């Protein structure tokens, strides 16, 4: 049986609160036995979610923008060097069964948009993006969570409906 892959998207710059949320989210993903996929860099949400996952026995995959591994987080098990820059965002979202978006900037917004355009469920973790994607919220593709625990509960519901297993 193939492993469930949860994409965790978020900014390279993050404050202490968002780092804690990402770390806790990574830990919960590991506890569920899911694989965590993110941008793979040793910065912000990527580093924190990978660290939380690894420190709780999980598997991590990093989809990196460059051609060398110099920016890879030490908490990434499997690094995929793309040489694609921001175009790697397609790989991030299309390879994920569910996308959980933590706070970020334009790169994170682009990942949310790509996921929604491709029919992927997206959970916003304590991340308000106004009414930009209201049609997707109304259709049930875009959901909101205020805590990592709530994000995991929503993810479980999504996975059970879609039939994707561990």
C-alpha positions as CSV (number, residue, x, y, z in Angstrom):
1,X,0.0,0.0,0.0
2,X,1.4,3.4,-0.9
3,X,2.0,6.0,1.8
4,X,-0.2,9.0,2.2
5,X,1.7,12.2,1.4
6,X,0.8,15.5,3.2
7,X,2.2,18.6,1.6
8,X,3.1,21.3,4.1
9,X,3.6,24.7,2.4
10,X,4.7,27.9,4.1
11,X,7.1,30.7,4.1
12,X,10.9,30.6,4.5
13,X,10.5,33.5,7.0
14,X,8.3,32.8,9.9
15,X,7.7,34.0,13.5
16,X,7.9,31.9,16.6
17,X,4.2,31.2,16.7
18,X,4.1,29.9,13.1
19,X,7.3,27.9,13.7
20,X,5.7,26.2,16.7
21,X,2.5,25.4,14.7
22,X,4.6,24.0,11.8
23,X,6.7,21.9,14.2
24,X,3.5,20.5,15.9
25,X,1.9,19.8,12.6
26,X,5.0,17.8,11.5
27,X,4.9,15.8,14.7
28,X,1.2,15.0,14.2
29,X,1.8,14.0,10.6
30,X,4.6,11.6,11.7
31,X,2.3,10.1,14.4
32,X,-0.3,9.3,11.7
33,X,2.3,7.4,9.7
34,X,2.0,9.8,6.8
35,X,4.9,11.2,4.7
36,X,5.6,15.0,5.0
37,X,6.5,16.7,1.8
38,X,7.6,20.3,1.6
39,X,10.0,22.7,-0.1
40,X,12.9,21.1,1.7
41,X,15.0,24.1,2.6
42,X,16.5,24.8,6.0
43,X,14.3,27.9,6.6
44,X,11.0,28.8,8.3
45,X,8.0,26.5,7.9
46,X,9.9,24.0,5.9
47,X,12.6,23.5,8.5
48,X,10.1,23.5,11.4
49,X,7.6,21.0,9.9
50,X,10.5,18.7,8.8
51,X,12.0,18.8,12.3
52,X,8.7,18.0,14.0
53,X,8.2,15.1,11.7
54,X,11.7,13.7,12.0
55,X,11.8,14.1,15.8
56,X,8.6,12.0,16.0
57,X,9.8,9.2,13.7
58,X,8.3,10.3,10.4
59,X,9.6,10.4,6.8
60,X,10.2,13.7,5.1
61,X,10.6,14.6,1.4
62,X,11.9,17.9,0.2
63,X,11.3,19.3,-3.3
64,X,14.1,21.8,-3.7
65,X,14.3,24.7,-6.2
66,X,18.0,24.4,-7.1
67,X,20.5,22.0,-8.5
68,X,22.6,21.4,-5.4
69,X,21.8,20.3,-1.9
70,X,23.4,23.2,0.0
71,X,20.1,24.7,1.2
72,X,18.5,21.3,2.2
73,X,17.2,21.0,5.7
74,X,19.0,18.4,7.8
75,X,15.6,17.0,8.7
76,X,14.9,16.0,5.1
77,X,15.2,12.2,4.4
78,X,14.6,12.3,0.6
79,X,15.7,15.4,-1.3
80,X,14.6,16.0,-4.8
81,X,16.7,18.6,-6.6
82,X,14.7,20.1,-9.4
83,X,16.7,23.0,-10.9
84,X,13.2,24.5,-11.5
85,X,13.0,27.4,-9.1
86,X,9.4,28.3,-8.3
87,X,8.1,25.9,-11.0
88,X,8.8,23.2,-8.4
89,X,5.6,24.3,-6.7
90,X,3.7,22.1,-9.2
91,X,5.6,19.1,-8.0
92,X,4.9,20.0,-4.4
93,X,1.1,20.2,-4.8
94,X,0.6,17.5,-7.4
95,X,2.6,15.0,-5.3
96,X,0.5,15.7,-2.1
97,X,-2.7,13.9,-1.2
98,X,-3.7,16.9,0.9
99,X,-2.0,20.3,1.2
100,X,-1.8,22.1,4.5
101,X,-0.7,25.8,4.1
102,X,0.9,27.6,6.9
103,X,1.6,31.3,6.8
104,X,3.8,32.4,3.9
105,X,4.1,34.8,1.0
106,X,3.7,34.8,-2.7
107,X,5.3,31.3,-3.1
108,X,2.8,29.8,-0.6
109,X,-0.1,31.6,-2.3
110,X,1.0,30.2,-5.6
111,X,1.1,26.7,-4.1
112,X,-2.4,27.2,-2.8
113,X,-3.6,28.4,-6.2
114,X,-2.0,25.5,-8.1
115,X,-3.5,23.0,-5.7
116,X,-7.0,24.4,-5.9
117,X,-6.8,24.7,-9.7
118,X,-5.9,21.0,-9.8
119,X,-8.7,20.0,-7.5
120,X,-6.6,19.3,-4.4
121,X,-8.0,20.0,-1.0
122,X,-6.2,22.7,0.9
123,X,-6.3,23.4,4.6
124,X,-5.2,26.9,5.8
125,X,-3.5,26.5,9.2
126,X,-4.0,29.8,11.0
127,X,-3.5,31.6,7.7
128,X,-6.1,34.1,6.4
129,X,-5.9,34.9,2.8
130,X,-9.0,37.1,2.8
131,X,-11.6,36.3,0.1
132,X,-9.1,35.7,-2.7
133,X,-10.2,32.1,-3.1
134,X,-13.8,32.4,-1.9
135,X,-15.2,30.2,-4.7
136,X,-13.0,27.4,-3.6
137,X,-14.0,27.8,0.0
138,X,-17.6,27.7,-1.1
139,X,-17.0,24.5,-3.1
140,X,-15.4,22.8,-0.2
141,X,-11.9,22.6,-1.6
142,X,-10.5,25.3,0.7
143,X,-10.8,24.7,4.4
144,X,-9.6,26.5,7.5
145,X,-8.0,25.2,10.7
146,X,-6.9,27.1,13.8
147,X,-4.6,24.4,15.2
148,X,-2.4,21.5,14.0
149,X,-4.9,19.1,15.7
150,X,-7.8,20.6,13.7
151,X,-5.8,20.4,10.5
152,X,-5.1,16.7,11.1
153,X,-8.7,16.0,11.9
154,X,-9.8,17.7,8.6
155,X,-7.0,15.8,6.7
156,X,-8.4,12.5,8.1
157,X,-11.9,13.4,6.9
158,X,-10.6,14.3,3.5
159,X,-8.6,11.1,3.2
160,X,-11.4,8.9,4.3
161,X,-13.8,10.4,1.7
162,X,-11.2,10.1,-1.1
163,X,-10.2,6.5,-0.2
164,X,-6.5,7.3,0.1
165,X,-4.9,5.1,2.7
166,X,-1.7,5.0,4.6
